[in-house]
Amino acid sequence: MNLLVRRSVFKYQSSKLDKVELRINGVSLGTKEATVLRKLGKPSSSKKGGIVPCSDGSALLTLRYPGLVIELARDEDEQDFSVFTMRVTSPKWTLSGINVGANINDVQTKFGQPYHKTKESKLLGLHYNTKGNGGAASFYFQDNKLVGVDWEINFC
């Protein structure tokens, strides 16, 4: 199944709702490129090119692994790249104790209540703010099973 996850830009407001901190093998938003490669290994493919949305022209680096896409933005000092989005669609990757295939109750038990829920076609989305970086994480379900997770830093 090919999951199309649309990236949305939200303006976030602080609230008492739960915030999440997601990691895969120690890699999270803000992780430097060298650490990503050390912890996850060589990607299936990598591509430099493009501009990071809502940035001051920061260059984009995309690393692809089976079932995982990581996008990195060039740092302000232009010496390194740091993770600003991650997207997982395979149960191969454990995401802070949750895998693709988990049910809605598993996710809500682990991460608490989302700040927003969406329903589009057959996909149900649970959307959370992320800790410490003004970003968001979206968990997408079809037939009560997690089919993808998309999380990012909001540069806008």
Summary of the structure (lengths in Angstrom):
residues: 156
radius of gyration: 15.1
end to end distance: 31.3
largest distance: 45.0
contacts: 452
relative contact order: 0.23
helix: 10%
strand: 42%
